[in-house]
Amino acid sequence: MTRQTNQSVVEEFIFVGFSREQRTNQYLFVIVLCMYLITLVGNSLIIIAIHIDARLSTPMYFFLGNLSFLDICFTSSVVPQLLVHFLTSHKTISFSRCMTQLCISLTFGSTEFILLAAMAYDRYVAICSPLHYEVIMRKKVCIQLVLASWTGGFFNAMIQTGFTMRLEFCSFNTINHFACEVLAVIKLACSDLFVNEISLMVAGFIILLIPCIVVMLSYVYIIHAILAIHSSQGRYKAFSTCTSHLMVVTLCYGTAAFAYMNPKTSNSLNQDKILAFFYAVVTPMFNPLIYSLRNKEVKGALSKIAGKCISGGN
């Protein structure tokens, strides 16, 4: 199926996916469906807990609620289609739908990286300047940081999608991936990729490297401030408020950096596919588990929700 310009170009793409074996795909369907449901339920519960528990009306949980919402949106831009393709033999997507998926997933993914840097700044202020915390991290500032994260993510997605759409895809239309991920798509193009590779390098610097530097600098000051606390109990309490965020940052930045900071066509496509699956499917599932298991306030709020549900059921 082709559309005509100055030459014939592909109008739809075919995904390779993970396996051509039907039984393997059925097993993968069950596994990914369970992971997706855990992601939806876990992140939704955190959002609900933050909204109904007054103890969680702080900047840290305001950012956490936004992170949970982003995780739901990000994984939902990929997983439903992946589940359908596990059960079908013809894994196709139109060019327009592919570009739409690419833009949407890039928006949510890029926004999350910037938001994690804002969360690190919040922890820095809370631990290094506790007396000025309420003034610095007032509601207006928190909203501005979230809006800045969304704006940065949206513009990055629009730029990358625009540069991808300008490429010519002449004949080969099989994507060695499970979704329209920008690195996998541009490798099919028969036109020059110089502009795309430069734009991805710049995006990697702005969306990944700069926020990562902000996170690292924040934690350098945080660790220095924690070590200055004389009480071991005080040090533990201060650091415990950061461990969940630090674990999530390691998962998100680590996997994405491997995939995006060296966007050359010689990269292993299978490796890119596995990394993409990890940060698009696995990480959003782990985030609510990490925050709920390591955070007493969140566990308390979730227990309250569970108690209300049980009492309501009786």
C-alpha positions in Angstrom: 0.0 0.0 0.0 1.7 3.2 -1.2 1.1 6.9 -1.5 2.5 8.8 -4.4 4.9 11.8 -4.3 7.9 12.0 -6.5 8.4 8.3 -5.9 6.5 5.4 -4.3 6.9 5.3 -0.5 5.4 3.0 2.1 2.0 3.8 3.6 2.1 1.3 6.4 4.6 -0.4 8.6 4.9 -4.0 9.8 6.2 -4.8 13.3 8.5 -7.8 13.9 7.5 -7.9 17.6 9.2 -10.3 19.9 8.5 -13.7 18.4 6.9 -15.3 15.5 5.8 -18.4 17.5 2.1 -18.2 18.4 2.5 -20.0 21.7 5.3 -17.7 22.8 3.2 -14.7 21.9 0.3 -16.1 23.9 2.5 -16.4 27.0 3.9 -12.9 26.4 0.3 -11.6 26.1 -0.6 -12.9 29.5 2.7 -11.6 31.1 2.4 -8.1 29.5 -1.3 -7.9 30.3 -0.6 -8.6 34.0 2.2 -6.0 34.0 -0.1 -3.4 32.3 -2.9 -4.0 34.9 -0.4 -3.7 37.8 0.8 -0.4 36.2 -2.8 0.9 35.9 -3.9 -0.2 39.3 -0.8 0.8 41.1 -0.4 4.3 39.7 -4.2 5.0 39.9 -4.1 4.0 43.6 -1.2 6.4 44.2 -3.1 9.3 42.5 -6.3 8.5 44.5 -4.3 8.3 47.7 -2.7 11.7 47.1 -6.1 13.3 46.4 -7.9 11.9 49.4 -5.3 12.0 52.1 -4.5 15.5 53.5 -1.1 14.3 54.8 0.0 13.9 51.2 -0.8 17.5 50.2 2.8 18.5 49.8 5.0 19.3 46.8 6.7 15.9 46.8 3.4 14.1 46.4 2.1 16.6 44.0 5.0 15.7 41.7 4.5 12.0 42.5 0.9 12.2 41.4 2.0 13.8 38.1 4.6 11.0 37.7 2.0 8.3 38.2 -0.3 10.0 35.7 2.6 10.2 33.2 3.3 6.5 33.7 -0.3 5.6 32.9 -0.3 7.7 29.8 3.1 6.6 28.6 2.6 2.9 28.9 -1.0 3.2 27.5 0.4 4.7 24.3 2.3 1.5 23.6 0.9 -1.6 25.5 -2.7 -1.9 24.1 -1.4 -2.1 20.6 1.3 -4.5 21.7 -1.3 -6.8 23.3 -3.4 -6.8 20.1 -0.3 -7.7 18.0 0.5 -10.6 20.3 -2.7 -12.3 19.2 -2.6 -11.4 15.5 -0.3 -12.6 12.7 -0.4 -9.4 10.7 1.2 -6.7 12.9 0.6 -3.6 10.8 0.1 0.1 11.5 -0.6 2.9 9.1 2.0 5.7 8.5 -0.3 8.3 10.1 -1.1 6.2 13.2 2.6 5.4 13.5 3.6 9.0 13.6 0.8 9.7 16.0 2.0 7.0 18.4 5.6 8.2 18.0 4.6 11.8 18.9 2.4 10.8 21.9 4.9 8.3 23.5 7.7 10.8 23.0 5.7 13.5 24.7 5.0 11.4 27.8 8.5 9.9 27.9 10.3 13.2 27.5 8.1 14.9 30.1 8.8 12.2 32.6 12.6 12.7 32.3 12.2 16.5 33.0 9.8 15.9 35.8 12.2 13.6 37.6 14.7 16.5 37.6 12.1 18.7 39.2 11.4 16.1 41.8 15.1 16.0 42.6 15.2 19.8 43.0 12.2 19.5 45.4 14.2 17.0 47.5 17.2 19.2 47.4 15.3 22.2 48.8 13.5 20.0 51.4 16.7 18.7 52.9 19.2 21.5 52.2 16.9 24.5 52.9 14.2 23.1 55.1 13.4 26.5 56.7 12.7 28.0 53.3 11.0 25.0 51.8 7.4 26.2 52.0 8.4 29.6 50.5 10.5 28.2 47.7 8.3 25.2 46.8 5.0 27.0 47.0 2.1 25.8 44.9 2.7 28.3 42.0 6.3 27.1 41.6 5.3 23.5 41.6 2.7 24.1 38.9 5.2 26.0 36.9 7.8 23.2 37.1 5.2 20.6 36.0 4.1 22.9 33.1 7.7 23.4 32.1 8.1 19.6 32.0 5.1 19.1 29.8 6.1 21.9 27.5 9.6 20.5 27.1 8.3 17.1 26.4 5.7 18.3 23.9 8.1 20.4 21.9 10.7 17.6 21.8 8.1 15.2 20.5 6.8 17.6 17.9 10.4 18.3 16.6 11.4 14.6 16.5 8.1 13.7 14.8 8.4 16.5 12.3 11.9 15.4 11.3 10.8 11.8 11.1 7.8 12.7 8.8 10.1 14.5 6.4 12.0 11.3 5.7 11.3 9.1 2.7 10.5 5.4 3.3 10.9 3.9 -0.1 10.2 0.2 0.1 11.4 -1.6 3.2 8.6 -1.2 5.8 9.3 -3.9 8.5 10.2 -2.3 11.8 12.2 -4.5 14.1 10.3 -3.3 17.1 7.0 -3.6 18.9 6.0 0.1 18.5 6.7 3.2 16.5 9.8 4.1 18.4 11.8 6.9 16.7 15.2 5.1 16.5 13.6 2.0 15.0 11.5 4.0 12.5 14.3 6.3 11.1 16.5 3.3 10.4 14.0 2.3 7.6 14.4 5.6 5.8 16.1 5.8 2.4 16.9 9.5 2.8 19.8 11.2 4.6 19.5 10.8 8.4 22.1 13.5 9.3 19.5 16.0 10.5 17.6 13.4 12.5 20.7 12.1 14.2 21.8 15.6 15.1 18.3 16.4 16.5 18.3 13.2 18.5 21.8 14.1 19.9 20.6 17.6 20.9 17.4 16.1 22.4 19.4 13.6 24.3 21.5 16.4 25.7 18.5 18.6 26.6 16.0 16.0 27.7 18.3 13.4 29.2 21.7 14.8 30.0 20.8 18.2 31.5 18.0 16.8 33.8 20.4 14.0 34.8 23.0 16.6 35.7 20.4 18.4 37.8 19.6 15.2 39.6 23.2 14.3 40.3 24.0 17.8 41.5 20.9 17.8 43.7 22.0 14.5 45.3 25.6 15.6 45.8 24.3 18.5 48.0 21.6 16.2 49.6 24.2 13.6 50.6 26.5 16.4 51.9 23.7 17.8 54.0 22.7 14.4 55.3 26.2 13.5 56.3 26.3 16.7 58.3 23.4 15.5 60.4 24.7 14.3 63.8 21.9 11.9 64.6 22.0 8.6 62.8 18.2 8.5 63.1 18.0 11.9 61.5 20.3 10.8 58.7 18.2 7.8 58.0 14.9 9.8 58.0 16.3 12.4 55.6 17.8 9.8 53.2 14.7 7.6 53.3 12.7 10.4 51.7 15.0 10.3 48.7 15.7 6.6 48.1 12.4 5.9 46.2 13.0 8.8 43.8 16.7 7.8 43.4 15.7 4.2 42.4 13.1 5.5 39.9 15.6 7.9 38.4 18.2 5.1 38.0 15.6 2.9 36.2 14.3 5.7 33.9 17.6 7.5 33.0 19.7 4.4 32.9 17.7 2.5 30.3 16.8 5.5 28.1 20.4 6.7 28.1 21.6 3.4 26.7 19.1 3.7 23.9 19.2 7.4 23.0 22.6 8.8 23.8 24.2 7.0 20.8 21.5 7.0 18.1 23.6 5.4 15.3 22.2 3.0 12.8 24.8 0.4 13.7 23.2 -0.1 17.2 21.8 -3.5 17.9 18.1 -3.3 17.0 17.2 -6.2 19.4 19.0 -4.4 22.2 17.1 -1.2 21.5 13.9 -3.1 21.5 14.5 -4.7 24.9 15.6 -1.4 26.4 12.5 0.3 25.0 10.3 -2.4 26.5 12.0 -1.9 29.8 11.4 1.9 30.1 8.0 1.8 28.4 6.5 -1.2 30.2 8.6 -2.4 33.1 9.6 0.9 34.7 6.0 2.3 34.9 5.0 -0.9 36.7 7.9 -0.7 39.2 7.4 3.0 40.0 4.2 2.7 42.2 5.7 -0.4 43.8 8.9 1.4 44.7 7.1 4.4 46.2 4.4 2.4 48.0 6.8 -0.1 49.5 9.4 2.4 50.7 7.2 5.3 51.8 5.3 5.1 55.1 2.9 8.0 54.2 1.9 6.3 50.9 1.5 2.9 52.6 -0.7 4.5 55.3 -2.9 6.3 52.7 -3.2 3.0 50.7 -4.1 1.1 53.8 -6.8 3.7 54.6 -8.2 3.3 51.1 -8.2 -0.5 51.5 -10.0 -0.2 54.9 -12.7 2.0 53.4 -13.2 -0.5 50.6 -13.5 -3.4 53.0 -15.8 -1.6 55.4 -17.9 -0.4 52.4 -18.1 -3.9 51.1 -19.5 -5.1 54.5 
